[in-house]
Amino acid sequence: MSLRRVLAALAGLLLTACTLLPPPDQPLAPEQRIAAPTGYYGSVAWLPSNWLVVHYEPIPRKREYKLYRLRPDGTDFAQLPLREDPACRLTRFVQPHALPDGRLGFQKLCLDDPRVQPVHGNYDSSYVSAYDLSTGAVETLLAVPIIGVSAGHGVNWVTWNPALTRGMFGESNGLCSSIAWMTRTAISAPRITLQDGWWPWRRWRVERNLESDRRDFCLSDGKVGWPAWSPDGQLIAFFASPQAIGVGGHARADVPWNLYLMNPAHQEPRQVLADIRSPSGLAWSPDSQWLAFVGGLPRRGDHLWLFHPQTTTLHRVAKREAWYWYGVAWSPDGLQLVAVRESKESEERQSELVLFDVSALVAAP
């Protein structure tokens, strides 16, 4: 290993150690439950037009996978008029997110898609799409479908640069998880090299490992997912777990993850946080200064967090202990977060939408 890499790894470890010192007695952010209809909520998006868009299903669930819009106070709740694809056995609309141009991004899942060549017998596909709430216009952003996905496994996040010309998506089948580049016309493997600190045996070259038949269940690879491109276009954040290399079975689901930042032009990730348990919901603030995410940090607990990469400041927003969290999004002014959470004691998978006032936290990096 070169001296440059050793010094960079040492600097990363020192940065992580300083970041993970026991915190002062921080108050949690004020929260308010949105008065929305009772039911199951999946992921959530907050658009510049001040609409929230959610994946919602009434209880009992019929797994219809529709998208609804509402105001932050819970009013004007209505289903989006997205059309079923007649070529699909079932059409599902999932993963709402705000696009850089203000439109809604989402995935159209097509089960038993007759237009694609199957991947290991799987004909399911995902179409990366956009919807304009003001005009009703729908656009397919990626000309080729992502094949071999389903509602339970497959693409778990999509992110674009400010010009909507290049993006990344994360995909997972449970044991294997990876990321891939995309343009408006094609998909390509990332070929990024990741390492856990200075441990040479925890080093691997990230490929799009779900596109091949992995009979080794990805034991030779780590895990990587949740890419998030900053609104100013300068950085891509993502979670990765070199610690998963060589770990199989159910134990692979319990390994910790690290948080990395990467310049999209140079593609040399640097580790900024380590040993995060069960991370999710990675989202940049509109000014590209803060990252919100859910996860467990050593000696700090299991929370919804705000992280300031430049200063390494961490703020607790809310405790995760009693909840499952399914999505986090920023308000257009960067002063609030909206999150989807479900009580771990809920027998009907009933979840709720919650607003968090983070104005005081983001004022103190």
HUVEN-V898149 format. One record per backbone hydrogen bond with DSSP energy under -1.0 kcal/mol. NH is the residue of the N-H (numbers start at 1). CO is the residue of the C=O. E is the energy in kcal/mol with one decimal. If there is no record, write none. Layout:
NH,CO,E
NH,CO,E
This chain:
6,2,-2.0
7,3,-2.7
8,4,-2.2
9,5,-2.5
10,6,-2.5
11,7,-2.4
12,8,-2.1
13,9,-2.2
14,10,-2.5
15,11,-2.3
16,12,-2.3
17,13,-2.6
18,14,-2.3
19,15,-2.2
20,16,-1.8
21,18,-1.1
26,24,-1.8
29,317,-1.2
32,355,-2.3
34,353,-2.8
36,34,-2.3
40,57,-3.3
42,55,-3.2
45,53,-2.3
47,51,-2.8
50,47,-2.1
52,70,-3.2
53,45,-2.3
54,68,-2.7
55,43,-1.7
56,66,-1.5
57,40,-2.3
68,54,-2.7
69,78,-3.0
70,52,-2.2
71,75,-2.7
74,71,-2.6
78,69,-2.2
80,67,-2.8
82,80,-2.1
88,85,-1.7
89,111,-2.3
92,109,-2.4
93,65,-2.8
94,107,-2.3
97,105,-2.2
99,103,-2.8
102,99,-2.0
104,131,-2.6
105,97,-3.8
106,129,-2.0
107,94,-2.7
108,127,-2.3
109,92,-3.5
110,125,-3.1
111,90,-2.4
113,123,-1.7
116,113,-1.1
119,122,-2.0
122,119,-1.6
125,110,-2.2
126,146,-2.1
127,108,-2.4
129,106,-2.8
130,139,-2.6
131,104,-2.6
132,137,-2.4
136,132,-3.1
139,130,-2.4
141,128,-2.1
142,128,-1.3
143,184,-2.3
146,126,-2.7
148,124,-3.2
150,153,-3.3
154,172,-2.8
156,170,-2.6
157,170,-1.1
159,168,-2.6
161,166,-2.6
164,161,-1.8
167,182,-3.2
168,159,-2.5
169,180,-1.9
170,157,-2.3
171,178,-2.6
172,154,-2.2
173,176,-2.4
178,171,-2.4
180,169,-1.9
181,188,-2.4
182,167,-2.3
183,186,-2.5
188,181,-2.0
191,206,-1.4
194,204,-2.7
196,202,-1.9
199,196,-1.9
202,199,-1.4
204,194,-2.3
206,192,-4.0
209,207,-1.8
211,208,-1.6
214,212,-1.2
215,213,-1.4
217,214,-1.5
219,216,-1.5
221,218,-1.8
223,241,-1.1
225,239,-2.8
228,237,-2.5
230,235,-3.0
233,230,-2.2
236,262,-2.4
237,228,-2.9
238,260,-1.8
239,225,-2.2
240,258,-2.2
241,223,-3.9
244,241,-1.6
245,242,-1.9
246,219,-3.4
247,244,-2.2
252,249,-1.3
253,250,-1.2
254,251,-1.2
257,276,-2.7
258,240,-3.5
259,273,-2.3
260,238,-2.8
261,270,-2.2
262,236,-1.8
267,263,-3.1
270,261,-2.5
272,259,-3.1
273,259,-1.4
276,257,-3.8
277,296,-2.7
280,294,-1.8
283,292,-2.2
285,290,-2.4
288,285,-2.2
291,307,-2.6
292,283,-3.1
293,305,-1.7
294,280,-2.7
295,303,-2.3
296,277,-2.0
297,301,-2.6
300,297,-1.9
301,297,-1.7
303,295,-2.1
304,318,-3.2
305,293,-3.6
306,315,-2.3
307,291,-2.6
308,313,-2.6
312,308,-2.4
315,306,-2.7
317,304,-3.2
318,304,-1.2
320,302,-2.6
323,320,-2.9
324,342,-3.0
326,340,-2.5
329,338,-2.3
331,336,-2.4
334,331,-1.8
337,356,-2.1
338,329,-2.7
339,354,-2.2
340,327,-2.0
341,352,-2.1
342,324,-2.7
344,322,-2.2
346,343,-1.7
351,39,-2.1
352,341,-2.6
354,339,-2.3
355,32,-3.1
356,337,-2.7
357,30,-2.5
358,335,-1.9
362,358,-2.5
364,361,-1.5
